[in-house]
Amino acid sequence: MSFTTWLPLATICVLGAISPGPSLALVINNTVQRGTATGLNTAIGHGLGVALYALITAMGLGLMISQTPWLFQGLQYAGAAFLLYMAFNILRAKSAADTEEPKPHKSRFVGFGGGFMVAFLNPKLAIFFLALFSQFVREDLTLGDQLVMMATAGGIDALWYAAVALGIGRTGLLGWLKSNALWVDRTSALIFIALATAVVLRT
């Protein structure tokens, strides 16, 4: 996988990881309630769950393109439509800066296993990776490329939540992201639109 192909993939993974949501609340809660070590274990488990989802998706799409290319092409268009739908919702939605930040809450998902299960049992993650990876999988994609996609998605996710567990909130970065959430959202929407447009231009 070339750097020019990898960079937009990594960018979207970063934007997806830093978006506030239940996973962020879980990591914060486990860190506050049970200490930094538990928060780090949660981050690692969550990243592994994301990585496994990413690998399964990449391998499944690779098999699809080799055996039923017409179905893969249809999935590409469906994925492009979903990315446009996400971009539309992001652009029309109220800025995350105007919404309430996720608060820590009591959860039975603790540590490594909890982080893994929260990621792996999230059906929205499967839809996201199908839409995203269908734009990057090619006929000549190797196992090494698939592993790179897995490591990129899981590694970025784990590193972000590990940073949260280590106290990045106290540095003001989370506050900065929240106050600039409108621009983060717009950047995400523009990237989704660009990916969807690229599918149409390739065909």
C-alpha positions in Angstrom: 0.0 0.0 0.0 1.5 3.3 -1.1 1.7 6.3 1.3 -0.7 8.3 -0.8 -3.3 5.5 -0.4 -2.6 5.0 3.2 -2.7 8.7 4.3 -6.4 9.3 3.6 -7.2 6.0 5.3 -5.2 7.0 8.4 -6.8 10.5 8.4 -10.3 9.1 8.5 -9.3 6.6 11.3 -7.9 9.5 13.3 -11.1 11.5 12.9 -13.2 8.5 13.8 -11.2 7.8 16.9 -11.3 11.4 18.3 -15.0 11.8 17.8 -16.8 11.8 21.3 -19.0 8.8 21.9 -19.6 5.8 24.2 -16.1 4.5 23.8 -14.6 7.7 25.1 -16.9 7.7 28.0 -16.0 4.1 28.8 -12.2 4.8 28.8 -12.7 8.0 31.0 -14.9 6.1 33.4 -12.5 3.1 33.8 -9.6 5.5 34.2 -11.3 7.6 36.8 -12.9 4.7 38.7 -10.1 2.2 38.6 -6.9 4.0 37.7 -4.7 4.6 34.7 -3.6 1.0 34.2 -7.3 -0.1 33.8 -7.8 2.8 31.4 -4.8 1.8 29.3 -6.0 -1.8 29.3 -9.4 -0.6 28.1 -7.8 1.4 25.3 -5.7 -1.6 24.2 -8.7 -3.9 24.2 -10.8 -1.4 22.3 -8.0 -1.0 19.7 -7.7 -4.7 19.3 -11.5 -5.0 18.7 -11.3 -2.3 16.1 -8.3 -4.0 14.5 -10.0 -7.4 14.3 -13.0 -5.8 12.7 -10.8 -4.0 10.2 -9.0 -7.2 9.2 -12.2 -9.2 8.8 -13.6 -6.5 6.7 -10.5 -6.2 4.5 -10.2 -9.9 4.0 -13.9 -10.3 3.2 -13.8 -7.6 0.7 -10.6 -9.0 -0.9 -12.3 -12.4 -1.3 -15.4 -10.7 -2.7 -13.5 -8.8 -5.4 -11.7 -12.0 -6.5 -14.8 -14.2 -6.7 -17.7 -11.8 -7.4 -16.4 -8.5 -8.8 -19.8 -7.3 -9.7 -21.0 -7.6 -6.1 -17.9 -5.8 -4.9 -18.6 -3.0 -7.3 -22.1 -2.7 -6.1 -20.8 -2.6 -2.5 -18.5 0.2 -3.5 -21.4 2.3 -4.8 -23.4 1.4 -1.6 -20.4 2.4 0.5 -20.0 5.7 -1.4 -23.7 6.4 -0.9 -23.3 5.7 2.8 -20.3 8.0 3.1 -22.3 10.8 1.4 -25.2 10.1 3.8 -22.7 10.4 6.7 -21.3 13.7 5.3 -24.8 15.1 4.8 -25.8 14.2 8.4 -22.5 15.8 9.7 -23.0 19.0 7.8 -26.6 19.4 8.8 -26.2 18.3 12.4 -25.7 20.6 15.3 -22.0 21.1 16.1 -20.6 18.8 18.7 -19.4 21.9 20.5 -23.0 22.7 21.2 -23.9 19.3 22.5 -23.2 17.8 25.9 -19.9 16.0 26.2 -20.1 12.3 27.1 -19.9 11.8 30.8 -18.3 8.9 32.6 -20.9 6.4 33.6 -21.0 3.1 35.5 -20.3 0.2 33.2 -19.8 -3.5 33.5 -17.2 -3.3 30.7 -13.9 -3.1 32.6 -10.3 -3.4 31.4 -9.0 -5.1 28.3 -12.0 -7.5 27.8 -14.5 -4.7 28.3 -12.8 -2.4 25.8 -12.6 -5.3 23.2 -16.3 -6.2 23.6 -17.5 -2.6 23.4 -15.7 -2.3 20.0 -16.3 -5.7 18.6 -20.1 -5.8 19.5 -20.7 -2.4 17.9 -22.7 -3.0 14.7 -22.1 0.6 13.5 -18.4 -0.3 13.3 -19.0 -3.0 10.8 -21.0 -0.7 8.6 -18.4 2.0 8.9 -15.5 -0.3 7.8 -17.5 -1.8 5.0 -18.2 1.7 3.6 -14.6 2.9 4.3 -12.6 -0.1 3.2 -14.6 -0.7 0.0 -13.0 2.5 -1.3 -9.5 1.3 -0.6 -9.5 -2.5 -1.4 -8.1 -3.3 -4.8 -7.8 -6.5 -6.8 -4.0 -6.6 -6.1 -4.4 -6.1 -2.4 -2.0 -8.4 -0.6 -2.2 -9.9 2.9 0.5 -7.4 3.9 -1.8 -4.5 2.7 -4.7 -6.0 4.7 -2.5 -6.2 7.8 -1.5 -2.5 7.3 -5.1 -1.5 7.2 -5.8 -3.5 10.4 -2.8 -2.0 12.2 -3.7 1.5 11.0 -7.3 1.3 12.3 -6.5 -0.5 15.5 -3.3 1.3 16.3 -4.7 4.8 15.9 -7.7 3.9 18.0 -5.6 2.3 20.8 -3.1 5.2 20.8 -5.8 7.8 21.1 -7.7 6.2 23.9 -4.3 5.4 25.7 -3.6 9.1 25.5 -7.0 9.9 27.0 -6.2 7.4 29.8 -2.8 9.0 30.5 -4.5 12.3 31.2 -4.7 14.1 27.9 -7.9 15.7 29.1 -6.0 17.6 31.7 -3.7 19.1 28.9 -6.7 20.9 27.3 -6.5 18.9 24.0 -10.0 17.4 24.5 -11.3 20.8 25.3 -9.7 22.2 22.2 -11.2 19.5 20.1 -14.6 20.1 21.6 -14.4 23.9 21.0 -13.3 23.3 17.4 -15.6 20.4 16.8 -17.4 22.2 13.9 -14.2 22.2 11.9 -13.4 18.6 12.8 -16.9 17.7 11.6 -16.6 19.7 8.4 -13.2 18.1 7.6 -14.6 14.6 8.2 -17.6 15.4 5.9 -15.3 16.8 3.1 -13.1 13.7 3.2 -16.2 11.4 3.0 -17.4 13.4 0.0 -14.0 13.2 -1.7 -13.9 9.4 -1.2 -17.4 8.9 -2.6 -16.6 11.2 -5.6 -13.4 9.2 -6.3 -15.5 6.0 -6.6 -17.6 7.6 -9.4 -14.6 9.0 -11.2 -12.8 5.6 -11.2 -15.6 3.9 -13.0 
